Amino acid sequence: MTSLTLGLLLPLISYIPVEETTVLPVITSQINEVYQSQIIAIEAHVSPAISSTQSTVETFSFNWTLIFQLIYFLGLVFAMFRLIKSSSKLFKLLSTSQTNKKSSHSEIVVSENILPFSFMEYIFIGNQDYNSVERNNILRHELYHVQSFHSIDILFIELLKIIFWWHPMVYLYKRAVAENHEYSADQAVLSQSSRKQYCELLMKATFPGVNLELTNPFFQTFIKKRITMMYQKESNRITLLKYPLALIAVVFMATIFVKPLVGQVNDPIKIASITGL
């Protein structure tokens, strides 16, 4: 999330370059009068032709800016509708289900056959027949999401999806963040549970559940990757160097698009020869 935040904030930073200004040379009144009279004469001959050409072009041109604004607005409305629809389903489950308050979270027992997921401090569990070990592993997994405030990350990305709905990198970034959340939660469970039993629990994800954009579902579509990560060895020092290098690359790429505030510089006016007009 740090790289995404930097990528959004750095282009908004502006800087003022230091430039030397030059003093305008003194121009005599006679040269100025001759220069202005020649410009007026040229404009008198050229202006009618330019105005007629512009009117012809404007007659046959489309307002592409308005068209693109309309497309963006329609996409914005559709993205907001999806988020509102997902939120309404979530709060409907919250209001119609049994709530068990705990010290660090709240367990929501849903009467429907749904897959476990979490949102903010709430952990939703369906009426599936889990044994005590499986239930404890699910709660540890979702409790890690709750304690790490992963819902804040997901909510932030969903808001970005509304604004930048047309940008494919937002969707790729959401998937990368979701994978990172699940890998971290899996490691938290494996520190207190058997790897074999936990992998068997993940393999039970053979039926669809409630798909809500704002939640952290226990069973993700990239289960194979999660199981593979569980059996990988810890990263060595060379692999760990990739993360600071990637952060440096993000900062460098973001600063390229920083918009400078260039001050007004008074350049000397050069009087060209206007003979032959």
Residue, then its C-alpha position, 0 to 999 in steps of 0.5 A: m500500500t505504501s507504493l500505491t500511496l506514493g504513486l498517487l501523492l508524488p505527482l501532486i508535488s510541484y517544485i519551482p526551478v531557479e532560473e536567471t531572468t534577463v533585463l529587456p533591452v531599451i527599444t526606441s519608439q520609432i522601431n516600435e511604431v514600425y514593428q506594430s504597423q507591419i503586424i497590423a497590416i499582416e493581420a488585416h490580410v490574414s485574419p479573414a482567411i483564418s476565421s473562415t477556415q476555423s468556422t469550416v473545421e468547427t462545423f464538421s468536428f465532434n466534441w471528443t472531450l464531452i464524449f470521453q467525459l460522458i463515458y468516464f461518468l457512466g463508468l464511474v456510476f457503474a463502479m459506484f453501483r457495484l460497491i453500493k450493491s456489495s455493501s448492501k449485501l454485507f450489511k444485510l447479512l450483518s443485520t439478519s445474523q446472530t452476533n457473538k461479541k468477543s474481546s477482539h472481534s465479533e463472530i457473525v453466524v450466518s444461517e446460509n451456506i456461505l464461505p467464511f470471510s471477514f470485514m473490519e472487526y466482523i468474522f462471518i461463518g456459515n453453517q458448514d460442518y467444520n470440526s473444532v480444528e478446522r474452525n479454529n484455523i479459520l478463526r485464526h486466519e480471519l482474526y489476522h485480517v481483523q487485527s492487521f486492518h486489511s479491510i482498510d486496504i481493500l476499502f481504499i483500493e475499492l475507492l480507487k477502482i471507482i475513480f480509476w475504473w478504466h485503469p487496468m493497473v488498479y485491478l492488478y494491484k488489488r489482486a496483488v494486495a489480496e494475495n499478500h494478505e492471504y499469504s500473511a494470514d496463512q503464515a500466522v495460522l501455520s505458526q500454531s497449526s499443522r501444515k497438512q491439516y490446514c492445506e486439507l482445509l483449503m482444498k475443501a473450497t469446492f463450492p462458490g460463496v458470497n462474493l463481496e468486494l469489501t471482504n477478505p474471503f477465507f477461500q480465494t481463487f488462488i489456493k494453489k499459489r497459497i499452498t505452494m507458498m506454504y512449502q517454499k523456503e524462506s527468502n534469502r538475502i538476495t530475494l529480500l533486496k527486491y523489495p527496497l529496489a522495487l520501492i526505489a523504482v516506484v519513487f523514481m517513476a513517480t517523480i518523472f511526472v512531477k509538474p514543475l512550476v516554471g516562473q515567467v521568464n522575460d526573454p529579450i525581444k529580437i526585432a527581425s527584419i521585416t523588409g519586403l512586406 
